[in-house]
């Protein structure tokens, strides 16, 4: 079987994470300063990475941090800096926010393409061109951007307690790539992804990957919300997948209703690689090509977006 571009890009993540950490000094001007009140924006996958980073930064004591889908940015709030995550550098909603904020608040951006409009609209830009992708479905750029943010917090001694270094995460990522996926996960009909704190953004992203690549029935929730309704769809042939440590008793609740629990001791960002691999495997089992997902393009460029 021919290996898809998406699978090859997934497999490259330990390398791109390490490169993000090594090249941090040349990218740091685009990143928040300690104590700043910051908003991080993005669309789709980039928004979910923004959610994860915002929780990491604030819980690590680096500064108050909010995350928004770019289309929902609250212009009435005051921030010391706004940071955009945009793989393509062309996403209409992100560019609209940067255009409206230009000259009123310092802005930064993390992108994969140095030839796009974001280069002119943001005050400072971190270009992770080594993590760019051919695939429509984002995998390595998103996690590499988050690795850059984690490396920055690590350098600033602001990683929350219990969060691994980027090097430790990269080693776990190698294990995530080498370990086989369980048969009961590969053959499941439904997936509920769960996270707490910064890993909730990863749970949202895992669900999105499964929908984009495989058209799978997936949901994602904060882990403590699982008992408040989502558990009703769990049962035989259905998976509850937790990123990071699960709340006490939740594993037993999943098993009592006949569901399959997927959990891991790996760094949660490395565990996301397992979910990415699952998305590819489920797609291919259905005869789908994850490189050509339905109804999607690499970047959403709209003809008329007003900030």
Steps between C-alpha positions, in 0.01 A plus 500: 500500500625847414572713807296820490646849534297539819658190655850617405438841656365338817818292525725807476373666818774402745748664262300820449432537873870483575574749223242741643676486836845548344390799295309672783743796523429611144123481556463646848419857385160377381416341835350651817711666765467397863216683674323615183125454466477303177239373257581214264288450189463242227247304297425129521809308606689822570226612738529172691876549532430853625271356769770258612770766508282754682442254784868403514618860510253622758528198731879527478489856631625668182197727466126520453413337168179460302442301181240572234386380164609794285143562385396551865776735611368751760621836377368675811756333726846639563804280445871571516562268204302288255661191347359321196562139399451444126665223301425651160531867592195563282202413723245777451374531857853519645608763249187704574589514872862596433389768255262658748753489787790635298662794677285466813655201678819299441431186296691183428434202280621144461478373142651249259522717188717814483348614168146569622306809616549429871863605462392859434207516742664370820771703673717192560475158337646162595536297180501124553551416134671174594161384634293602198278236347368394164199337664166670537459344845731673749719285720865594541473878459245526779695289748828666403349842569393371842848356550644846432270653761591227747872552436453872566326433832772252587770759427311754713465247787123519462405143414219388732583227747479157343538618139791340316779675316487501121781245486309268732188547287698422185627175650142407589399591144747244366335241721155609380611442142649158571225348714211317331146629544261268684258302284197612705592860424561438131160336459290728724194675359512813718761702693469746787823691570552646846753742649563718803667839506734538204417152369139596428630680190672176397176307548320744271777462244490119514129507429551737209771281349271198505218696337722659236700197394250220555155658527473328839240561770698678769435736788727680746439635849676612816549174689291603800207570266495141379255385764269794425352345186774370266525170688153421364642409159781282632458126473638193324692593187547859614812665640564761767854632446660706775794735453710519813379400845131417520274603789467247781242233426449588134677191370267282705198690367606431139547130568168468686309606189698266276718760330867475408733734689807627316758665724874541495795594718656687207525876488151612386639666187669170412172322568341730242729332246328172582166663421640637174618153405159363588333753270717384210441134578122539528490697176700240311289214642198669340676541167547876555815698424589726795697720260175600326239557772145583402389862471829644629774722361841573647400855594164676531517818294172692488408780262351728764596483867455809715672519835 
